[in-house]
Amino acid sequence: MKIALLEDDIAFAETIKDWLYEANFEVDLFKTGLDFLRKFPNTHYDLCIFDWSLPDMEGPDVMVSITLRSNKIPPIIFLTGHSEEEDIIRVIDSGADDYIVKPPSRQLLMARINALIRRTSSQNATETIYDFGELKLDAQHRFITLEDEEVKLTDKEFDLALYFLKNEGMLLSRSHLMHVVWGTTSDIETRKVDVHVSHLRSKLKLTPEYGWKLTSIYQQGYRLEHTR
């Protein structure tokens, strides 16, 4: 079985890799979120282990980004020094399967990994149909309908629409959207977000007369709200 380990502390990562190798797992080690995101679409992983704090982006943003890139997401364990309750709630609510505070014992880590693999191997596929009233989205087949008519979106427009709809009511910064949708940390290209948001507002009729409000918050980002 193959595991992706996303960890920038090399000494700690090598210890974890040794434990996994000795348990007969194959391991790919990544030091940055972007390195992992480049490899992920073309590589099958049975499980991912993510650190929270990385040189280029946060582990929770990496997790959200891969949910937009694929319908078959491997189970994810966060292995991190963040131990506050609100941090744990954040990653679990975002889709993480388990959370282990550093430094773990070898026995604990291996027990959690084996339990998670057993549990997820018997589960059904994740739901891929989302119903937002007049807007309906099929994540597996990547199409969206408005009033039962299919709306043609580009790949990035679809990813952005899915993320906005799944995070209705939340203020999402441009840099955060660049991380999770485009998989980049570039501040220079945040204009891309504005252009795509404009297209979505028009194509999906995200306006008050249709029961939606997609608002630009000055110097902060965007918030999508359902007004009906």
Secondary structure, 3 states (H helix, E strand, C coil): CEEEEECCCHHHHHHHHHHHHHCCCEEEEECCHHHHHHHHHHCCCCEEEECCECCCCEHHHHHHHHHHHCCCCCCEEEEECCCCHHHHHHHHHCCCCEEEECCCCHHHHHHHHHHHHHHHHCCCCCCCEEEECCEEEECCCCEEEECCEEECCCHHHHHHHHHHHHCCCCEEEHHHHHHHHHCCCCCCCCHHHHHHHHHHHHHCCCCHHHCEEEEEECCCEEEEEECC
